[in-house]
Amino acid sequence: MAMDNRSGSLFGLVSPSYGASDPGMNVPLTSNPGLSQLSPYLNFDPAYLQTTQPEFIALEGASQKRGRFELAFSQIGGSCLLGAGVGGAQGLYGGIQETAAAGHTGKIRRTQLLNCLMKRGSASANTLGVVAFMYSGLGCLLYYARGSHEDEVNTVGAATMTGLLYKSTAGLRKCAMGGLVGLGLSAVYIAFSSRDKLKDQYTHRF
């Protein structure tokens, strides 16, 4: 009965063990001294693989960074979801207190809690959705008005104009307060998100 070159097995079917004399095991691990390690199975040099490429495919001639128009949809949707969650939690908390004070129990209390939750959640979602829509729209207008140039000025300008526009029907004083709120929130956001960039600019300038 013939035996192959694998020790301890019959035709290599039971408990195969490979020895050092097996020619299939003599696979070089490096192409040349000083080069990166080769794959012993696919026989290619991983150094030729570019691992710094982006994980998405951009259209030819298009920017690989998403602009304000592409980000507008996620910002509006995220704001609506955030408003619904925060408003729903506030409505539920207020409904629990109101129904407990009124002495409601059973189905009446559950109905009142659902009404408070849905009413407050939908109102907050609509408010934040409108604010996000204004901010995204004004940001896109500033982006194209400045020759498709994107920087912190667009963020501050869009947030300030959003506050002014949102409170424009409540009088001059509240309109100015809305603009100041938008300016302050955008300044805090830029200080947090672009602190390294601003620090480098400040260091090089002074």
N, C-alpha and C positions, 0 to 999 in steps of 0.2 A: 504494500500500500504506500503510495507516494506521500512524502511529507514536503511541505514548502519550507522556505527559509525563515518562517516565523516560529520561534521556539515555543513549545508547550501547546500546540494546537494542531488540529487535523484539518488541512485545507484552509486554515485561517478562519474557521467557522465558530470555534469554541474558544473563548478566552484568548483572543489574539494579543500577543506581546511582541513588540518590534525591537529588534536588536540594533546595535550600532552599525552592523554591516549591511543593513537594509539600504539600497541605493535611493529609495524614496525619502529617506530621512536626511540625505546630504543636500540640504537647501541652504544657500548662502543667506545670511541675515543682513549683510551690508553690501551695497554695490561697490564702493571703493572706500578706502580708509578716510575718515573725516566726514563722510556723508551720513545722512540720516538712515534710520533702520528701514530695511525693506520688509514688505509683508511676505511671510513664508508661504502664503497660500495664493495670493493674487499676483505676486512677483511684480510689484510696482513700488516706486519711491514716494512715500507720503509727502516729501518736500515739494513735489509738484502740485499738490493740492493747495488752493488758496482758501484759507480758513477765515479771512477777514472780509469776505464778500457779504453783502446784505442778505437777509433771509427772505426777501421778497423780490419780485421781478418788476422792474419799472419799464415803462414804454420808452422807445428810442427817442432820445432828445428831451425827455421829461426829467424833472427833478426827482431824486430818490427820497426826498423828505416830503411828507404830506403837508400840503398848504392849509390855509385857513378854511377854504371851501370844503376840503375833504374832512377836516376835523369838526366842521360845524354840525354834521349829523350826529356824531357821537356826543358832542357837547350838549346839544339840545335834548337828545334822548336820555343821557345820563342825568341832566338837571331835572327832567320830569320824574325819573325814577327816584332820585334823591328827595325831591319835594314830596312825592307820594309817600315815601317811607317816613320822613320826618313828620309830615302833617298827620299821617295816619297814627303814628305813635302819640302825638300830642292829643289828637282827637279821642283816642282810646283812653288815655290817662284822664282827660277831662270828663269823658263819658262815665268812667267808673266813679269819679267823685260826685257827679251830678245825680246819677241813678242811686248811689248809696245815700245821698242826702234826701232824695225824694222817696226813698223806701221802696223802689221798684224791685221786683224779683221775677224769676222765671223768664217766660217768653218776652214779657214787656221789657225787661232789662236788656236781654240780648238784642232785641230790635233797636232799642235806644243806643246801645253801644255800637252796633253796625252803622246806624245813621250818623253818629258823631264821627266814627272812623272814616267813612266814605266822604262825608261832607268836608271835613278838615283836610283829608288826604288829597282830594281832587282840587280843592282851592290852592293848596301849596304847590301841587304839581303844575297847575296852570300858571301860577305866578312865576315860579322858577323857569318854566318852559318859555314864557314870554320874554323874560329877562335874557335867557340864553339865546333866544332867537334874535333879539335886538343886538346883543353883543356880537354874535357871529356875523350878522348882516353888516353892521357898521365896521367890523374888522375887515371884512372882505372889501368893502368900499374904500377904506383907507389903503389897503394893500394894493389895489389896482390904481388908485389915484396917485400913489407914490411911485408908480412905475414898477409894480411887482417887487417891491422891496419890503422885506420882512425884518422887523427888529422890535425892540421894546417900546418904541414910540407908538406903534400900532396897537399894542396891548393897552397902554395907558390911555391913548386917545379913544379907543373903542369903549373901554370901561367908563371913562368920564362922560362921554356922550350918551352912553346907555343910561346912566344915572340921571342925567339932565332930561332925556327924553321920557323916561319912565315916570318921572314926577313933574312933567311939564304942565299937566292939567291941574295940579294941586296948589298953584301959586308960585310966585317968584322965590320966596324963601325956601319952600320945600324943594323946589327945582334945584336951587343952589346946593342944598343939603344932599340931594341925591347925587349931584355931580361930585361933591366932595367925598361921599361914601365910595363911589366908583373909583375915584382917583386914589383913595387910601387903600382899598382892597387890591387894586392893580399894583400899587407900589410895594405892598407887602408880598404879593405873589412874585414880582420880579426880583425883589431882594432875596427871596428864598430860592427860587428856581435858577436864577442867573448870577448867584453870588460869586462864583469862580470867575466868570467872564467880567463882571464889573470890577472885581478885585484886580484882575490883570490890567484892565484899562486904566484903573486909578493908579496902579503902581508904575505903569509905563509913562503916564502923563506927568506924574509928580515925582 
